Amino acid sequence: MKNPTQCLLWKKTHLTPADLDLEFVEAIIRDAHIERGLFKCRECGQVYFHEWYEHVNFKHDSYMYDTYIPVNSKEEIEELTATKSSSELLQFFPQLHGSFTNGLKDSVQWLESSEE
C-alpha cells in the first residue's frame, strides 16, 4: 500500500474523530460487531478500505475501533477483503487507526511500518 501523500488526512497533524468525514462508497461486510467497506476522502478522492470493529464489554463501555487503509487498485481491495480477522489487517501499512469509547480517550493516528 502506498502512502496517501496527497490526502488531507495524511497531511494533517493531530487528527481528531471529526476529521474522518469520509464519503461512503460500498459495503463489503455488515455484521453485528464488524463492518467492512470502502470510503473516500471528500477532498482528494483517495479510497480507503475501512473496518469497524466493536469489542463488547457487558460490565463497562464497549470499545470501538476503526481502521482505514488507503487502496489504489481492485487487487489491493481484494487482498484486504480476503483477510479473516482484524488482527490480519495489522500487516498492511500505512493505516489510519481510531479507537473510541463513548467519547472517552478517543484517538486517531497513522500507523506506519517500522521497516520503511
N, CA, C and O of each residue as an XYZ file, in Angstrom:
464
protein
N       0.845     -1.166      0.000
C       0.000      0.000      0.000
C       0.897      1.238      0.000
O       1.931      1.274      0.667
N       0.487      2.232     -0.747
C       1.268      3.462     -0.838
C       0.770      4.491      0.167
O      -0.411      4.522      0.513
N       1.688      5.329      0.625
C       1.299      6.440      1.493
C       0.431      7.406      0.696
O       0.803      7.793     -0.412
N      -0.719      7.802      1.240
C      -1.614      8.726      0.518
C      -1.164     10.185      0.702
O      -1.855     10.982      1.336
N      -0.020     10.510      0.150
C       0.616     11.802      0.406
C      -0.212     12.996     -0.067
O      -0.006     14.112      0.411
N      -1.137     12.782     -0.990
C      -1.974     13.874     -1.490
C      -3.194     14.115     -0.605
O      -3.895     15.111     -0.782
N      -3.454     13.223      0.337
C      -4.687     13.272      1.122
C      -4.557     14.191      2.338
O      -3.537     14.201      3.026
N      -5.592     14.942      2.577
C      -5.665     15.834      3.731
C      -5.447     15.070      5.035
O      -4.811     15.583      5.956
N      -5.967     13.853      5.117
C      -5.809     13.064      6.335
C      -4.350     12.700      6.597
O      -3.934     12.588      7.750
N      -3.581     12.518      5.541
C      -2.163     12.191      5.680
C      -1.373     13.431      6.087
O      -0.453     13.357      6.901
N      -1.744     14.562      5.513
C      -1.006     15.805      5.735
C      -1.266     16.437      7.099
O      -0.394     17.101      7.659
N      -2.461     16.228      7.623
C      -2.850     16.915      8.857
C      -2.210     16.282     10.092
O      -2.187     15.061     10.246
N      -1.698     17.135     10.955
C      -1.185     16.638     12.234
C      -2.294     16.748     13.267
O      -3.189     17.582     13.135
N      -2.239     15.923     14.279
C      -3.220     15.929     15.364
C      -4.645     15.699     14.850
O      -5.526     16.539     15.030
N      -4.847     14.570     14.219
C      -6.178     14.206     13.731
C      -7.145     13.986     14.886
O      -6.759     13.532     15.963
N      -8.405     14.315     14.642
C      -9.471     14.074     15.611
C     -10.555     13.244     14.918
O     -10.564     13.161     13.690
N     -11.459     12.633     15.669
C     -12.549     11.884     15.038
C     -13.362     12.732     14.052
O     -13.883     12.199     13.072
N     -13.476     14.026     14.293
C     -14.234     14.909     13.392
C     -13.580     15.021     12.015
O     -14.253     15.341     11.035
N     -12.273     14.761     11.934
C     -11.568     14.818     10.647
C     -11.938     13.671      9.725
O     -11.678     13.741      8.524
N     -12.532     12.629     10.252
C     -12.870     11.436      9.462
C     -14.205     11.600      8.749
O     -15.068     10.725      8.829
N     -14.374     12.698      8.067
C     -15.596     12.996      7.317
C     -15.443     12.438      5.903
O     -15.254     13.181      4.940
N     -15.531     11.112      5.803
C     -15.337     10.434      4.526
C     -16.678     10.064      3.912
O     -17.681      9.915      4.609
N     -16.672      9.920      2.599
C     -17.889      9.565      1.864
C     -17.977      8.048      1.713
O     -17.021      7.404      1.282
N     -19.124      7.486      2.067
C     -19.363      6.051      1.912
C     -19.417      5.694      0.432
O     -20.069      6.383     -0.352
N     -18.733      4.615      0.049
C     -18.715      4.151     -1.341
C     -19.450      2.824     -1.484
O     -20.340      2.687     -2.323
N     -19.070      1.838     -0.654
C     -19.615      0.488     -0.842
C     -19.456     -0.347      0.423
O     -18.431     -0.267      1.101
N     -20.466     -1.142      0.738
C     -20.384     -2.081      1.858
C     -19.807     -3.399      1.365
O     -20.144     -3.867      0.277
N     -18.943     -3.987      2.166
C     -18.384     -5.296      1.852
C     -18.958     -6.333      2.808
O     -19.413     -7.393      2.376
N     -18.940     -6.033      4.114
C     -19.489     -6.907      5.150
C     -20.191     -6.028      6.170
O     -19.671     -4.986      6.570
N     -21.377     -6.455      6.587
C     -22.072     -5.790      7.696
C     -22.565     -6.872      8.630
O     -23.367     -7.728      8.255
N     -22.070     -6.817      9.853
C     -22.445     -7.795     10.862
C     -22.686     -7.043     12.169
O     -22.500     -5.827     12.227
N     -23.089     -7.742     13.194
C     -23.441     -7.093     14.458
C     -22.278     -6.310     15.068
O     -22.485     -5.220     15.600
N     -21.069     -6.844     15.000
C     -19.938     -6.195     15.669
C     -18.755     -5.934     14.748
O     -17.671     -5.581     15.212
N     -18.956     -6.106     13.456
C     -17.891     -5.823     12.498
C     -18.516     -5.380     11.179
O     -19.501     -5.949     10.709
N     -17.923     -4.363     10.610
C     -18.342     -3.888      9.289
C     -17.096     -3.591      8.474
O     -16.096     -3.097      8.996
N     -17.170     -3.896      7.199
C     -16.092     -3.560      6.268
C     -16.695     -2.901      5.043
O     -17.790     -3.253      4.604
N     -15.971     -1.951      4.503
C     -16.467     -1.268      3.319
C     -15.421     -0.327      2.752
O     -14.275     -0.295      3.202
N     -15.836      0.430      1.765
C     -14.958      1.406      1.120
C     -15.499      2.805      1.361
O     -16.703      3.047      1.278
N     -14.599      3.707      1.655
C     -14.907      5.124      1.831
C     -13.918      5.914      1.008
O     -12.865      5.395      0.634
N     -14.241      7.169      0.718
C     -13.272      8.010      0.015
C     -13.244      9.401      0.626
O     -14.226      9.892      1.183
N     -12.085     10.007      0.497
C     -11.873     11.356      1.007
C     -12.682     12.327      0.159
O     -12.635     12.274     -1.070
N     -13.417     13.208      0.812
C     -14.229     14.203      0.098
C     -13.365     15.269     -0.579
O     -13.825     15.936     -1.505
N     -12.131     15.433     -0.132
C     -11.251     16.465     -0.681
C     -10.480     15.981     -1.915
O     -10.459     16.656     -2.944
N      -9.850     14.807     -1.804
C      -8.954     14.362     -2.878
C      -9.426     13.106     -3.606
O      -8.898     12.780     -4.670
N     -10.409     12.396     -3.056
C     -10.907     11.185     -3.705
C     -10.155      9.916     -3.350
O     -10.471      8.853     -3.884
N      -9.161      9.994     -2.458
C      -8.425      8.799     -2.038
C      -9.409      7.788     -1.455
O     -10.223      8.133     -0.598
N      -9.335      6.539     -1.922
C     -10.220      5.478     -1.444
C      -9.545      4.760     -0.283
O      -8.340      4.506     -0.303
N     -10.345      4.439      0.726
C      -9.875      3.725      1.908
C     -10.716      2.480      2.140
O     -11.945      2.527      2.095
N     -10.038      1.366      2.387
C     -10.693      0.164      2.896
C     -10.918      0.431      4.381
O      -9.992      0.838      5.083
N     -12.122      0.210      4.858
C     -12.464      0.529      6.245
C     -12.981     -0.691      6.970
O     -13.774     -1.464      6.433
N     -12.519     -0.853      8.204
C     -13.092     -1.867      9.078
C     -13.471     -1.200     10.395
O     -12.665     -0.502     11.012
N     -14.720     -1.430     10.813
C     -15.196     -1.016     12.127
C     -15.401     -2.288     12.929
O     -16.047     -3.230     12.470
N     -14.839     -2.306     14.140
C     -14.911     -3.486     14.989
C     -15.317     -3.053     16.387
O     -14.764     -2.098     16.932
N     -16.274     -3.748     16.964
C     -16.714     -3.444     18.323
C     -16.393     -4.614     19.237
O     -16.767     -5.758     18.978
N     -15.694     -4.293     20.309
C     -15.426     -5.277     21.346
C     -16.425     -5.007     22.464
O     -16.326     -4.000     23.164
N     -17.379     -5.903     22.628
C     -18.461     -5.711     23.593
C     -17.978     -6.099     24.991
O     -17.421     -7.175     25.208
N     -18.212     -5.190     25.917
C     -17.879     -5.423     27.312
C     -19.163     -5.177     28.099
O     -19.591     -4.032     28.239
N     -19.762     -6.204     28.596
C     -21.071     -6.094     29.240
C     -21.024     -5.416     30.613
O     -22.062     -5.005     31.133
N     -19.846     -5.297     31.197
C     -19.731     -4.651     32.501
C     -19.317     -3.186     32.399
O     -19.495     -2.429     33.353
N     -18.777     -2.783     31.278
C     -18.300     -1.410     31.074
C     -18.647     -0.980     29.652
O     -19.307     -1.711     28.913
N     -18.194      0.216     29.283
C     -18.404      0.683     27.918
C     -17.714     -0.243     26.920
O     -16.642     -0.781     27.196
N     -18.334     -0.421     25.773
C     -17.718     -1.198     24.702
C     -16.631     -0.369     24.032
O     -16.676      0.861     24.039
N     -15.663     -1.055     23.456
C     -14.588     -0.390     22.726
C     -14.858     -0.553     21.242
O     -15.184     -1.646     20.779
N     -14.721      0.537     20.496
C     -14.932      0.504     19.050
C     -13.648      0.948     18.360
O     -13.003      1.913     18.771
N     -13.296      0.231     17.311
C     -12.065      0.507     16.581
C     -12.378      0.707     15.105
O     -13.157     -0.043     14.516
N     -11.769      1.714     14.523
C     -11.869      1.970     13.088
C     -10.485      1.872     12.489
O      -9.525      2.420     13.031
N     -10.380      1.177     11.372
C      -9.130      1.081     10.637
C      -9.409      1.500      9.203
O     -10.337      0.999      8.568
N      -8.601      2.422      8.699
C      -8.698      2.892      7.317
C      -7.369      2.629      6.642
O      -6.332      3.118      7.091
N      -7.393      1.858      5.565
C      -6.172      1.536      4.819
C      -6.331      2.091      3.412
O      -7.270      1.722      2.707
N      -5.414      2.985      2.985
C      -5.535      3.553      1.641
C      -5.315      2.478      0.575
O      -4.378      1.685      0.664
N      -6.181      2.461     -0.421
C      -6.075      1.489     -1.510
C      -6.054      2.224     -2.852
O      -6.640      3.295     -3.010
N      -5.358      1.608     -3.809
C      -5.213      2.220     -5.120
C      -5.587      1.297     -6.264
O      -5.488      1.678     -7.430
N      -6.018      0.080     -5.937
C      -6.373     -0.855     -7.011
C      -7.402     -1.865     -6.515
O      -7.590     -2.054     -5.313
N      -8.052     -2.497     -7.463
C      -9.012     -3.561     -7.158
C      -8.299     -4.722     -6.466
O      -8.866     -5.362     -5.580
N      -7.056     -4.995     -6.870
C      -6.286     -6.092     -6.286
C      -6.015     -5.846     -4.802
O      -6.093     -6.772     -3.995
N      -5.698     -4.607     -4.443
C      -5.468     -4.294     -3.030
C      -6.751     -4.464     -2.224
O      -6.722     -4.989     -1.111
N      -7.865     -4.026     -2.779
C      -9.156     -4.189     -2.102
C      -9.465     -5.670     -1.893
O      -9.916     -6.064     -0.817
N      -9.227     -6.483     -2.908
C      -9.484     -7.927     -2.806
C      -8.585     -8.576     -1.760
O      -9.027     -9.451     -1.016
N      -7.328     -8.151     -1.703
C      -6.392     -8.703     -0.718
C      -6.849     -8.388      0.708
O      -6.796     -9.254      1.581
N      -7.291     -7.165      0.944
C      -7.764     -6.774      2.273
C      -9.081     -7.465      2.614
O      -9.288     -7.880      3.754
N      -9.963     -7.589      1.638
C     -11.254     -8.246      1.845
C     -11.059     -9.716      2.206
O     -11.857    -10.282      2.953
N     -10.014    -10.331      1.687
C      -9.758    -11.755      1.928
C      -9.250    -12.042      3.336
O      -9.228    -13.201      3.751
N      -8.844    -11.023      4.077
C      -8.387    -11.262      5.442
C      -9.551    -11.750      6.295
O     -10.694    -11.337      6.099
N      -9.252    -12.619      7.230
C     -10.298    -13.266      8.038
C     -10.549    -12.576      9.370
O     -11.582    -12.808      9.998
N      -9.618    -11.731      9.813
C      -9.784    -11.111     11.128
C      -9.151     -9.723     11.152
O      -8.356     -9.364     10.284
N      -9.525     -8.964     12.163
C      -8.945     -7.632     12.348
C      -7.441     -7.705     12.540
O      -6.707     -6.848     12.048
N      -6.983     -8.716     13.247
C      -5.545     -8.826     13.500
C      -4.750     -9.053     12.214
O      -3.587     -8.658     12.135
N      -5.355     -9.679     11.215
C      -4.658     -9.878      9.937
C      -4.424     -8.557      9.211
O      -3.492     -8.441      8.416
N      -5.266     -7.562      9.482
C      -5.093     -6.259      8.836
C      -3.853     -5.533      9.345
O      -3.384     -4.593      8.704
N      -3.311     -5.961     10.498
C      -2.148     -5.299     11.071
C      -0.885     -5.445     10.231
O       0.112     -4.775     10.501
N      -0.912     -6.304      9.225
C       0.260     -6.475      8.361
C       0.310     -5.457      7.222
O       1.298     -5.397      6.490
N      -0.749     -4.656      7.069
C      -0.834     -3.699      5.962
C      -0.585     -2.278      6.456
O      -1.201     -1.825      7.420
N       0.320     -1.590      5.785
C       0.671     -0.217      6.147
C       0.710      0.655      4.918
O       0.975      0.166      3.820
N       0.451      1.938      5.079
C       0.048      2.595      6.312
C      -1.424      2.327      6.597
O      -2.167      1.878      5.725
N      -1.829      2.609      7.824
C      -3.246      2.526      8.173
C      -3.562      3.602      9.197
O      -2.765      3.920     10.079
N      -4.738      4.138      9.044
C      -5.240      5.140      9.963
C      -6.104      4.404     10.975
O      -7.069      3.733     10.611
N      -5.751      4.534     12.246
C      -6.409      3.745     13.278
C      -7.075      4.670     14.289
O      -6.458      5.602     14.804
N      -8.337      4.396     14.558
C      -9.069      5.158     15.563
C      -9.642      4.231     16.603
O     -10.103      3.135     16.286
N      -9.615      4.674     17.859
C     -10.254      3.901     18.921
C     -11.179      4.837     19.681
O     -10.824      5.970     20.006
N     -12.374      4.332     19.953
C     -13.427      5.168     20.529
C     -14.162      4.408     21.625
O     -14.498      3.233     21.475
N     -14.402      5.105     22.729
C     -15.160      4.542     23.832
C     -16.117      5.603     24.343
O     -15.835      6.289     25.325
N     -17.243      5.730     23.673
C     -18.271      6.691     24.076
C     -17.704      8.074     24.391
O     -18.081      8.695     25.385
N     -16.798      8.550     23.538
C     -16.242      9.887     23.693
C     -15.089      9.995     24.665
O     -14.525     11.078     24.824
N     -14.725      8.928     25.308
C     -13.632      8.956     26.274
C     -12.347      8.449     25.640
O     -12.329      7.373     25.042
N     -11.290      9.207     25.765
C      -9.967      8.802     25.278
C      -9.982      8.446     23.795
O      -9.271      7.535     23.371
N     -10.774      9.146     23.013
C     -10.795      8.901     21.570
C      -9.453      9.288     20.977
O      -8.851     10.285     21.376
N      -8.992      8.500     20.028
C      -7.733      8.835     19.365
C      -7.792      8.405     17.905
O      -8.449      7.427     17.550
N      -7.095      9.153     17.082
C      -6.957      8.829     15.665
C      -5.487      9.048     15.314
O      -4.933     10.117     15.568
N      -4.863      8.025     14.728
C      -3.448      8.174     14.382
C      -3.066      7.255     13.233
O      -3.668      6.204     13.018
N      -2.045      7.687     12.502
C      -1.491      6.870     11.426
C      -0.511      5.876     12.024
O       0.289      6.222     12.893
N      -0.581      4.636     11.549
C       0.387      3.612     11.890
C       1.163      3.317     10.620
O       0.585      3.059      9.565
N       2.480      3.358     10.739
C       3.342      3.091      9.590
C       4.257      1.927      9.911
O       4.535      1.645     11.076
N       4.722      1.258      8.880
C       5.615      0.139      9.050
C       6.958      0.627      9.577
O       7.468      1.653      9.129
N       7.520     -0.093     10.511
C       8.847      0.260     11.033
C       9.942     -0.199     10.083
O      11.114      0.112     10.293
N       9.574     -0.938      9.039
C      10.551     -1.473      8.084
C      10.909     -0.488      6.990
O      11.833     -0.734      6.215
N      10.191      0.629      6.914
C      10.444      1.585      5.821
C      11.625      2.454      6.120
O      11.980      3.313      5.313
